[in-house]
Amino acid sequence: MRSKKVLFVQHGDTDKPGLLGEVLTQRGISLDVLRSDLGQQVPVTLEGYDGLALGGGAQGVYEQDQYPYLGAETNLVRQVVSEGKPIIGLCLGAQLMAAGLGAEVRKAPHREVGFYRVTLDPIADYDPIWGGLPKDFVTTHWHGDVFEIPVGGMRLGSSELTPNQLFRYGHSLYGMQFHLEMTPEILSEMVEDSRDYLTESGVDPDIMMSQGKECLPVLRETAIEVFTRWSDLL
């Protein structure tokens, strides 16, 4: 019996698999990273893989003229749905999922950058991944776009600034606007790489790093449990 394999599509140098990659590796699940932003071709099908993970990135789903590989990724989402394989989307990845499933993705009225609370909807109590986990938690946010919930999908969580933070589609497709995969090391890279962007967004980079040191260790157990449960679906 061959080991399970997941394809992770990465859209930037700092948009790494993080805790998701740690969990998969610890469970003996292979993780292949594809850099679509560097010209690596997005496959038409998920043949040879058991699941798809779409990472974050600075691109906008609606910028497919500038980043044509994003269109290939939304097409892949639809194909994977037809193949019945699990998908997990992180920030931009969730937006790509929503777009691939026919929902609108657009610029948000306000950027949500920093550490903010996500509150799970009551229906999440019955979800196979989120059931039994903390009803609210503070996590990393780094986005200027938002998505609608696809028709047939189910909203599972929200934040004060962003009504649609988390959704499920079918039995094994999960999109989250926040960065549950975040580690202190990745956060440090992102902050150092984006100090001007953070300042422009009204965020003090040093305060964000301090918040990360406080919040990320608290969230780690929940993140690992979510990614473990998702990997059980492969």
C-alpha positions as CSV (number, residue, x, y, z in Angstrom):
1,M,0.0,0.0,0.0
2,R,1.5,3.3,-1.1
3,S,1.8,6.3,1.3
4,K,-0.7,9.1,1.0
5,K,0.4,12.2,-1.0
6,V,-0.8,15.8,-0.8
7,L,0.0,18.6,-3.4
8,F,0.6,22.0,-1.8
9,V,0.4,25.0,-4.1
10,Q,2.6,27.8,-2.8
11,H,2.2,31.4,-4.1
12,G,5.1,33.2,-2.5
13,D,8.4,32.7,-0.7
14,T,6.9,33.1,2.8
15,D,3.6,31.4,2.2
16,K,4.8,28.0,3.3
17,P,2.9,24.9,4.5
18,G,3.9,25.6,8.1
19,L,2.0,23.5,10.7
20,L,0.0,21.7,8.0
21,G,3.3,20.5,6.6
22,E,4.5,19.4,10.0
23,V,1.4,17.4,10.7
24,L,1.4,15.6,7.3
25,T,5.1,14.8,7.6
26,Q,4.7,13.5,11.2
27,R,1.9,11.2,9.9
28,G,4.0,9.8,7.1
29,I,2.0,11.7,4.4
30,S,4.1,13.0,1.5
31,L,3.9,16.7,0.7
32,D,4.9,18.0,-2.7
33,V,5.2,21.7,-3.0
34,L,4.4,23.3,-6.4
35,R,5.4,27.0,-6.9
36,S,2.8,28.2,-9.4
37,D,4.1,31.8,-8.9
38,L,7.5,30.7,-10.2
39,G,6.1,29.2,-13.3
40,Q,5.7,25.6,-12.3
41,Q,2.7,24.2,-14.1
42,V,-0.6,23.6,-12.2
43,P,-1.9,20.1,-13.1
44,V,-5.2,19.6,-14.8
45,T,-6.1,16.8,-12.5
46,L,-5.0,15.6,-9.0
47,E,-3.9,12.2,-10.4
48,G,-1.3,10.6,-8.1
49,Y,-2.4,12.7,-5.1
50,D,-4.9,12.1,-2.4
51,G,-5.6,15.7,-1.5
52,L,-4.9,19.3,-2.4
53,A,-3.8,22.2,-0.2
54,L,-3.8,25.8,-1.5
55,G,-1.6,28.3,0.4
56,G,-1.8,32.0,0.9
57,G,-0.3,34.8,-1.2
58,A,-0.4,38.4,-2.1
59,Q,-2.3,37.8,-5.3
60,G,-6.0,38.5,-5.8
61,V,-8.2,35.9,-7.3
62,Y,-9.7,38.5,-9.7
63,E,-6.1,39.3,-11.1
64,Q,-6.0,36.3,-13.4
65,D,-5.0,38.4,-16.3
66,Q,-1.8,39.2,-14.4
67,Y,-1.5,35.8,-12.7
68,P,-3.0,33.3,-15.2
69,Y,-2.0,30.3,-13.0
70,L,-4.8,31.4,-10.6
71,G,-7.3,30.5,-13.2
72,A,-5.7,27.1,-13.6
73,E,-6.0,26.6,-9.8
74,T,-9.7,27.4,-9.7
75,N,-10.1,24.9,-12.6
76,L,-8.2,22.4,-10.5
77,V,-10.5,23.0,-7.6
78,R,-13.5,22.1,-9.7
79,Q,-11.7,19.0,-11.0
80,V,-10.8,17.8,-7.5
81,V,-14.4,18.2,-6.4
82,S,-15.4,15.9,-9.3
83,E,-12.7,13.4,-8.2
84,G,-14.1,13.5,-4.6
85,K,-10.7,14.3,-3.0
86,P,-10.2,16.6,0.0
87,I,-9.0,20.2,-0.3
88,I,-7.9,22.7,2.3
89,G,-7.4,26.4,1.5
90,L,-5.5,28.9,3.6
91,C,-6.3,32.6,3.0
92,L,-5.8,33.1,-0.7
93,G,-6.3,29.3,-1.0
94,A,-9.7,29.7,0.5
95,Q,-10.5,32.5,-1.9
96,L,-9.4,30.3,-4.8
97,M,-11.7,27.5,-3.5
98,A,-14.6,29.9,-3.2
99,A,-14.1,31.2,-6.7
100,G,-13.7,27.7,-8.1
101,L,-17.0,26.8,-6.5
102,G,-18.8,29.8,-8.1
103,A,-18.7,32.3,-5.2
104,E,-17.6,36.0,-5.4
105,V,-14.2,37.1,-4.2
106,R,-13.7,40.9,-3.9
107,K,-11.7,43.5,-2.1
108,A,-12.7,44.0,1.5
109,P,-13.7,47.4,3.0
110,H,-10.8,47.1,5.4
111,R,-7.6,45.0,5.5
112,E,-7.6,42.5,8.3
113,V,-4.0,42.2,9.3
114,G,-2.9,41.1,12.8
115,F,-4.2,38.8,15.4
116,Y,-8.0,38.7,15.7
117,R,-10.6,36.5,17.2
118,V,-12.5,34.0,15.1
119,T,-15.8,32.7,16.5
120,L,-17.2,29.4,15.3
121,D,-20.9,29.1,14.3
122,P,-23.0,26.7,16.4
123,I,-23.3,24.3,13.4
124,A,-19.5,23.8,13.8
125,D,-20.2,21.7,16.9
126,Y,-21.4,19.0,14.4
127,D,-18.5,19.3,12.0
128,P,-16.1,16.4,11.7
129,I,-13.0,18.7,11.8
130,W,-14.1,21.6,14.0
131,G,-16.5,19.8,16.4
132,G,-15.4,19.8,20.0
133,L,-12.7,22.4,19.5
134,P,-12.6,25.9,21.2
135,K,-15.6,28.0,20.1
136,D,-13.4,31.0,19.5
137,F,-9.7,31.6,19.2
138,V,-7.2,34.3,18.2
139,T,-5.4,33.6,15.0
140,T,-3.3,35.2,12.3
141,H,-5.0,37.3,9.7
142,W,-3.3,38.9,6.6
143,H,-5.8,39.7,3.9
144,G,-7.4,42.5,2.0
145,D,-9.9,40.4,0.1
146,V,-13.0,38.5,1.2
147,F,-15.1,35.7,-0.2
148,E,-18.8,34.7,-0.3
149,I,-19.8,31.2,0.8
150,P,-20.4,29.0,-2.3
151,V,-23.9,27.8,-3.0
152,G,-24.2,24.5,-1.2
153,G,-21.4,25.4,1.2
154,M,-21.7,25.9,4.9
155,R,-20.2,28.8,6.9
156,L,-18.5,27.6,10.0
157,G,-16.9,30.8,11.5
158,S,-16.6,34.6,11.4
159,S,-14.7,37.5,12.8
160,E,-15.7,41.0,13.7
161,L,-14.3,42.5,10.4
162,T,-15.0,39.5,8.1
163,P,-18.3,37.6,8.3
164,N,-17.1,34.7,6.2
165,Q,-13.9,33.3,7.8
166,L,-14.4,29.6,7.5
167,F,-16.5,27.3,5.3
168,R,-17.0,23.7,4.4
169,Y,-18.2,22.4,1.0
170,G,-19.2,18.8,0.8
171,H,-17.6,16.4,3.2
172,S,-13.9,17.2,2.8
173,L,-13.4,20.7,1.4
174,Y,-12.4,23.4,3.9
175,G,-11.5,27.0,3.3
176,M,-10.3,29.3,6.0
177,Q,-9.6,33.0,5.5
178,F,-7.1,33.0,8.4
179,H,-3.6,31.5,8.6
180,L,-4.0,28.5,10.9
181,E,-0.8,27.1,9.5
182,M,1.3,30.0,10.9
183,T,4.4,29.3,12.9
184,P,6.6,31.9,14.8
185,E,9.4,31.3,12.2
186,I,7.1,32.0,9.2
187,L,5.5,35.0,11.0
188,S,9.0,36.5,11.5
189,E,9.8,36.1,7.8
190,M,6.5,37.6,6.7
191,V,6.8,40.6,9.1
192,E,10.4,41.3,8.0
193,D,9.5,41.0,4.4
194,S,6.4,43.3,4.7
195,R,7.2,46.1,7.2
196,D,6.2,48.8,4.8
197,Y,2.9,47.0,3.9
198,L,2.1,46.5,7.6
199,T,2.8,50.2,8.5
200,E,0.6,51.2,5.5
201,S,-2.1,49.0,7.0
202,G,-1.9,50.7,10.4
203,V,-0.1,47.7,12.0
204,D,3.1,48.1,14.1
205,P,5.4,45.2,12.9
206,D,7.0,44.9,16.3
207,I,3.6,44.7,18.1
208,M,2.5,42.0,15.6
209,M,5.6,40.0,16.4
210,S,4.9,40.4,20.1
211,Q,1.3,39.3,19.6
212,G,2.5,36.3,17.7
213,K,4.7,35.1,20.5
214,E,1.7,35.2,22.8
215,C,-1.0,33.9,20.5
216,L,0.6,31.2,18.3
217,P,1.7,28.8,21.1
218,V,-1.9,29.0,22.5
219,L,-3.4,28.1,19.1
220,R,-0.9,25.4,18.2
221,E,-2.8,22.5,19.7
222,T,-6.0,23.5,17.9
223,A,-4.2,23.9,14.6
224,I,-2.5,20.5,14.9
225,E,-5.9,18.9,15.7
226,V,-7.6,20.5,12.7
227,F,-4.8,19.5,10.3
228,T,-4.7,16.0,11.8
229,R,-8.5,15.5,11.3
230,W,-8.3,16.8,7.8
231,S,-5.5,14.4,7.0
232,D,-7.8,11.6,8.2
233,L,-10.0,12.4,5.3
234,L,-7.3,11.6,2.7
